[in-house]
Amino acid sequence: MNNTRTLTEGALLLALYTLMLLLAIFIPISTIVVYLFFILPFLLYSAKYSVKHSIILIIGAMIVSFIFGSFMALPIAIFFGTTGLMMGYGIRVKESKQIIFISSSIVFIANIILFFMVAAMFFSYNFMDELKDMFQTSINQYTDAMNMMGMTPPVEFQEQLNNMANLMTSMLPSILIGTAFISVIIIMSVNFPILKRLGVEVPKFQPFRRLTFPKSILWMYLIVLVLSIIFKFETDSYLHMAVINAGLILQTLLVIQGLSFIFFYCHLKKWSIAIPIIVVIFTFLLPIVLSIVRVLGIIDLGFNFRQRINQK
């Protein structure tokens, strides 16, 4: 009886995935909306049944993807299948929502890396080189347009554009990691309420004001900061890319720590929730506010600011 139910639900969810895939292929305008729900069949199935059964569903989805969309559609089944499997497994074993979010994001990032590796190995497609060429083409087109209008851009300005293009290329790993985390949080926000309506018990995030990172984040940030000051790495070197991306990721974590502290302090003082929300908005609009919030995050981590305030 249980096996029959497992197979029946698997078939129904595979049919749902097939329907969404066909919508994405034949009605391109629906792609953005459909992509939010591609994970749902795998998420629901793995939240209720074993990993073995979930892997069978993913294999079925890969076969369907290949039939209707050839090799180009295979990443859809792999991306959303494995990420949904990780999310659903976390729900089934009663993990916290934070752990589910982090583990699912890691799987999502691993899928991105795998996609780029396959593209480079089998299709000779180097995303980094393509991105550099795209930036350089845009700069050349802009320079040519300015020359045609009789306004030759200064050499310094062209150098700034080239440096910006190189920086954006170097920051690609951080951008991809950020994209993965944002994608996962959006997917969870959209699909978890649906699971709850279908009778699956889903965990909740702890309040943002309670979020705090390990102190090791602060030490890693200081090490990266010292390395960037002492050593001048070649622009195209892997060390340069590693230092830039590590610095950006760690700075982002410290900003999140600072914002969490602001929410904590406003809650402690029983101030309106509008105050920390306004701070969040200005943090992303004004660089000076961003720097202040980052310093708050450093102080909170380094000096146990919350604990000291609670003791008072």
URJOCOR-V653316 format. One record per backbone hydrogen bond with DSSP energy under -1.0 kcal/mol. CO is the residue of the C=O (numbers start at 1). NH is the residue of the N-H. Records with the same first field share a line. If there is no record, write none. Layout:
BEGIN
CO=NH, NH
END
This chain:
BEGIN
1=5
2=6
3=7
4=8
5=9
6=10
7=11
8=12
9=13
10=14
11=15
12=16
13=17
14=18
15=19
16=20
17=21
18=22
19=23
20=24
21=25
22=26
23=27
27=30
28=31
30=34
31=35
34=37
37=40
39=43
40=44
41=45
42=46
43=47
45=49
50=54
51=55
52=56
53=57
54=58
55=59
56=60
57=61
58=62
59=63
60=64
61=65
62=66
63=67
64=68
65=69
66=70
70=73
73=77
74=78
75=79
76=80
77=81
78=82
79=83
80=84
81=85
82=86
83=87
84=88
85=89
86=90
87=91
88=92
89=93
90=95
91=94
96=100
97=101
98=102
99=103
100=104
101=105
102=106
103=107
104=108
105=109
106=110
107=111
108=112
109=113
110=114
111=115
112=116
113=117
114=118
115=119
116=120
117=121
118=122
119=123, 125
126=130
127=131
128=132
129=133
130=134
131=135
132=136
133=137
134=138
135=139
136=140
137=141
138=142
139=143
140=144
141=145
142=146
143=147
144=148
145=149
146=151
147=150
154=158
155=159
156=160
157=161
158=162
159=163
160=164
161=165
162=166
163=167
164=168
165=169
166=170
167=171
169=172
171=175
172=176
173=177
174=178
175=179
176=180
177=181
178=182
179=183
180=184
181=185
182=186
183=187
184=188
185=189
186=190
187=191
188=192
191=195
192=196
193=197
194=198
195=200
196=199
207=210
208=211
214=217
215=219
216=220
217=221
218=222
219=223
220=224
221=225
222=226
223=227
224=228
225=229
226=230
227=231
234=237
237=241
238=242
239=243
240=244
241=245
242=246
243=247
244=248
245=249
246=250
247=251
248=252
249=253
250=254
251=255
252=256
253=257
254=258
255=259
256=260
257=261
258=262
259=263
260=264
261=265
262=266
263=267
264=268
265=269
266=271
272=275
273=277
274=278
275=279
276=280
277=281
278=282
279=283
280=284
282=286
286=290
287=291
288=292
289=293
290=294
291=295
292=296
293=297
294=298
295=299
296=300
297=301
298=302
299=303
304=308
305=309
306=310
307=311
308=312
END
